[in-house]
Amino acid sequence: MLICKVVKPLVSTNRIPDFEHKHLQVVLDGSSQKVAVDAVGCIPGDWVICVGSSAAREAAGSKSYPSDLTIVGIIDHWDPDAGKAPAPAGGGS
């Protein structure tokens, strides 16, 4: 599973029939952007839980579904900066 941040929706009007009418979202995984099937109805700015591989296909609705990343949950509360060391105080002599 991955924790990602939803950046924006992705609209694709020309798709293979197997894609049905599932919503797609651009998500940020670290510094890389990926496209994920939205199985839960999230909005830009949401932190989400994503699954990949065969779990992504099954979560999207079928093991034959053509997805390698699916959003399966919206995180209610999570601080991405928790546990990081504070920045050193600025300025020297």
CYANA upper distance limits for C-alpha pairs under 8 A (distance plus 0.5 A):
  1 MET  CA     49 ILE  CA      7.07
  1 MET  CA     50 CYS  CA      6.07
  1 MET  CA     51 VAL  CA      5.25
  1 MET  CA     52 GLY  CA      7.53
  2 LEU  CA     29 ASP  CA      8.17
  2 LEU  CA     49 ILE  CA      6.15
  2 LEU  CA     50 CYS  CA      5.57
  2 LEU  CA     51 VAL  CA      6.88
  3 ILE  CA     29 ASP  CA      7.67
  3 ILE  CA     47 TRP  CA      7.37
  3 ILE  CA     48 VAL  CA      6.22
  3 ILE  CA     49 ILE  CA      5.38
  3 ILE  CA     50 CYS  CA      6.85
  4 CYS  CA     27 VAL  CA      6.48
  4 CYS  CA     28 LEU  CA      5.93
  4 CYS  CA     29 ASP  CA      5.53
  4 CYS  CA     30 GLY  CA      8.03
  4 CYS  CA     47 TRP  CA      6.25
  4 CYS  CA     48 VAL  CA      5.90
  4 CYS  CA     49 ILE  CA      6.96
  4 CYS  CA     50 CYS  CA      7.51
  5 LYS  CA     27 VAL  CA      5.92
  5 LYS  CA     28 LEU  CA      5.68
  5 LYS  CA     29 ASP  CA      7.54
  5 LYS  CA     44 PRO  CA      8.26
  5 LYS  CA     45 GLY  CA      6.77
  5 LYS  CA     46 ASP  CA      6.33
  5 LYS  CA     47 TRP  CA      4.97
  5 LYS  CA     48 VAL  CA      6.58
  6 VAL  CA     25 GLN  CA      7.17
  6 VAL  CA     26 VAL  CA      6.61
  6 VAL  CA     27 VAL  CA      4.89
  6 VAL  CA     28 LEU  CA      6.89
  6 VAL  CA     42 CYS  CA      8.20
  6 VAL  CA     43 ILE  CA      7.24
  6 VAL  CA     44 PRO  CA      5.33
  6 VAL  CA     45 GLY  CA      5.87
  6 VAL  CA     46 ASP  CA      5.99
  6 VAL  CA     47 TRP  CA      6.86
  6 VAL  CA     48 VAL  CA      7.65
  7 VAL  CA     25 GLN  CA      7.82
  7 VAL  CA     26 VAL  CA      5.96
  7 VAL  CA     27 VAL  CA      5.78
  7 VAL  CA     28 LEU  CA      7.04
  7 VAL  CA     44 PRO  CA      5.57
  7 VAL  CA     45 GLY  CA      6.72
  8 LYS  CA     25 GLN  CA      6.36
  8 LYS  CA     26 VAL  CA      5.84
  8 LYS  CA     27 VAL  CA      7.82
  8 LYS  CA     43 ILE  CA      7.99
  8 LYS  CA     44 PRO  CA      5.65
  9 PRO  CA     23 HIS  CA      8.24
  9 PRO  CA     24 LEU  CA      6.51
  9 PRO  CA     25 GLN  CA      4.80
  9 PRO  CA     26 VAL  CA      6.39
  9 PRO  CA     43 ILE  CA      8.39
  9 PRO  CA     44 PRO  CA      7.86
 10 LEU  CA     23 HIS  CA      8.25
 10 LEU  CA     24 LEU  CA      5.81
 10 LEU  CA     25 GLN  CA      5.73
 10 LEU  CA     26 VAL  CA      6.65
 10 LEU  CA     35 VAL  CA      8.25
 11 VAL  CA     23 HIS  CA      8.43
 11 VAL  CA     24 LEU  CA      7.47
 15 ARG  CA     19 PHE  CA      6.97
 16 ILE  CA     20 GLU  CA      8.35
 18 ASP  CA     65 TYR  CA      6.92
 18 ASP  CA     66 PRO  CA      7.63
 19 PHE  CA     65 TYR  CA      7.54
 19 PHE  CA     66 PRO  CA      7.46
 22 LYS  CA     37 VAL  CA      7.17
 22 LYS  CA     38 ASP  CA      7.42
 22 LYS  CA     39 ALA  CA      8.04
 23 HIS  CA     37 VAL  CA      6.52
 23 HIS  CA     38 ASP  CA      5.85
 23 HIS  CA     39 ALA  CA      8.09
 24 LEU  CA     35 VAL  CA      7.13
 24 LEU  CA     36 ALA  CA      6.18
 24 LEU  CA     37 VAL  CA      5.17
 24 LEU  CA     38 ASP  CA      6.01
 25 GLN  CA     35 VAL  CA      6.20
 25 GLN  CA     36 ALA  CA      5.86
 25 GLN  CA     37 VAL  CA      6.89
 25 GLN  CA     38 ASP  CA      6.80
 26 VAL  CA     33 GLN  CA      6.97
 26 VAL  CA     34 LYS  CA      6.13
 26 VAL  CA     35 VAL  CA      5.14
 26 VAL  CA     36 ALA  CA      6.85
 27 VAL  CA     33 GLN  CA      6.10
 27 VAL  CA     34 LYS  CA      5.83
 27 VAL  CA     35 VAL  CA      6.63
 27 VAL  CA     36 ALA  CA      7.27
 28 LEU  CA     32 SER  CA      6.26
 28 LEU  CA     33 GLN  CA      5.12
 28 LEU  CA     34 LYS  CA      6.87
 29 ASP  CA     33 GLN  CA      6.69
 29 ASP  CA     34 LYS  CA      7.64
 35 VAL  CA     69 LEU  CA      7.66
 36 ALA  CA     50 CYS  CA      8.40
 36 ALA  CA     67 SER  CA      8.14
 36 ALA  CA     68 ASP  CA      8.20
 36 ALA  CA     69 LEU  CA      5.39
 36 ALA  CA     70 THR  CA      5.53
 36 ALA  CA     71 ILE  CA      6.80
 37 VAL  CA     60 ALA  CA      7.29
 37 VAL  CA     67 SER  CA      7.52
 37 VAL  CA     69 LEU  CA      6.92
 37 VAL  CA     70 THR  CA      5.10
 37 VAL  CA     71 ILE  CA      6.55
 38 ASP  CA     42 CYS  CA      7.47
 38 ASP  CA     60 ALA  CA      8.40
 38 ASP  CA     70 THR  CA      6.62
 38 ASP  CA     71 ILE  CA      5.58
 38 ASP  CA     72 VAL  CA      7.96
 39 ALA  CA     59 ALA  CA      7.76
 39 ALA  CA     60 ALA  CA      6.61
 39 ALA  CA     70 THR  CA      7.25
 39 ALA  CA     71 ILE  CA      6.23
 39 ALA  CA     72 VAL  CA      6.45
 40 VAL  CA     71 ILE  CA      7.25
 40 VAL  CA     72 VAL  CA      6.64
 40 VAL  CA     73 GLY  CA      6.87
 40 VAL  CA     74 ILE  CA      7.96
 42 CYS  CA     46 ASP  CA      6.99
 42 CYS  CA     48 VAL  CA      8.46
 42 CYS  CA     74 ILE  CA      7.25
 46 ASP  CA     74 ILE  CA      7.23
 46 ASP  CA     75 ILE  CA      7.85
 47 TRP  CA     74 ILE  CA      6.64
 47 TRP  CA     75 ILE  CA      6.00
 47 TRP  CA     78 TRP  CA      8.38
 48 VAL  CA     71 ILE  CA      7.06
 48 VAL  CA     72 VAL  CA      7.99
 48 VAL  CA     73 GLY  CA      6.07
 48 VAL  CA     74 ILE  CA      4.93
 48 VAL  CA     75 ILE  CA      5.82
 49 ILE  CA     71 ILE  CA      6.35
 49 ILE  CA     72 VAL  CA      6.30
 49 ILE  CA     73 GLY  CA      5.53
 49 ILE  CA     74 ILE  CA      6.82
 49 ILE  CA     75 ILE  CA      7.42
 50 CYS  CA     56 ALA  CA      8.39
 50 CYS  CA     69 LEU  CA      6.93
 50 CYS  CA     70 THR  CA      5.89
 50 CYS  CA     71 ILE  CA      4.84
 50 CYS  CA     72 VAL  CA      6.16
 50 CYS  CA     73 GLY  CA      7.68
 51 VAL  CA     55 ALA  CA      6.59
 51 VAL  CA     56 ALA  CA      5.73
 51 VAL  CA     69 LEU  CA      6.17
 51 VAL  CA     70 THR  CA      5.99
 51 VAL  CA     71 ILE  CA      7.09
 51 VAL  CA     72 VAL  CA      7.46
 52 GLY  CA     56 ALA  CA      5.09
 52 GLY  CA     57 ARG  CA      8.27
 52 GLY  CA     68 ASP  CA      5.58
 52 GLY  CA     69 LEU  CA      4.97
 52 GLY  CA     70 THR  CA      6.98
 53 SER  CA     57 ARG  CA      7.31
 53 SER  CA     67 SER  CA      8.20
 53 SER  CA     68 ASP  CA      5.49
 53 SER  CA     69 LEU  CA      7.37
 54 SER  CA     58 GLU  CA      6.77
 54 SER  CA     63 LYS  CA      7.12
 54 SER  CA     68 ASP  CA      7.82
 55 ALA  CA     59 ALA  CA      6.46
 56 ALA  CA     60 ALA  CA      6.60
 56 ALA  CA     67 SER  CA      6.63
 56 ALA  CA     68 ASP  CA      6.05
 56 ALA  CA     69 LEU  CA      5.68
 56 ALA  CA     70 THR  CA      5.33
 57 ARG  CA     61 GLY  CA      7.10
 57 ARG  CA     62 SER  CA      6.23
 57 ARG  CA     63 LYS  CA      5.48
 57 ARG  CA     64 SER  CA      7.13
 57 ARG  CA     65 TYR  CA      5.64
 57 ARG  CA     66 PRO  CA      7.03
 57 ARG  CA     67 SER  CA      5.81
 57 ARG  CA     68 ASP  CA      7.06
 57 ARG  CA     69 LEU  CA      8.23
 57 ARG  CA     70 THR  CA      7.88
 58 GLU  CA     62 SER  CA      5.14
 58 GLU  CA     63 LYS  CA      5.22
 58 GLU  CA     64 SER  CA      8.38
 58 GLU  CA     65 TYR  CA      7.86
 59 ALA  CA     70 THR  CA      7.14
 59 ALA  CA     72 VAL  CA      7.46
 60 ALA  CA     65 TYR  CA      7.31
 60 ALA  CA     67 SER  CA      7.89
 60 ALA  CA     70 THR  CA      6.82
 61 GLY  CA     65 TYR  CA      7.31
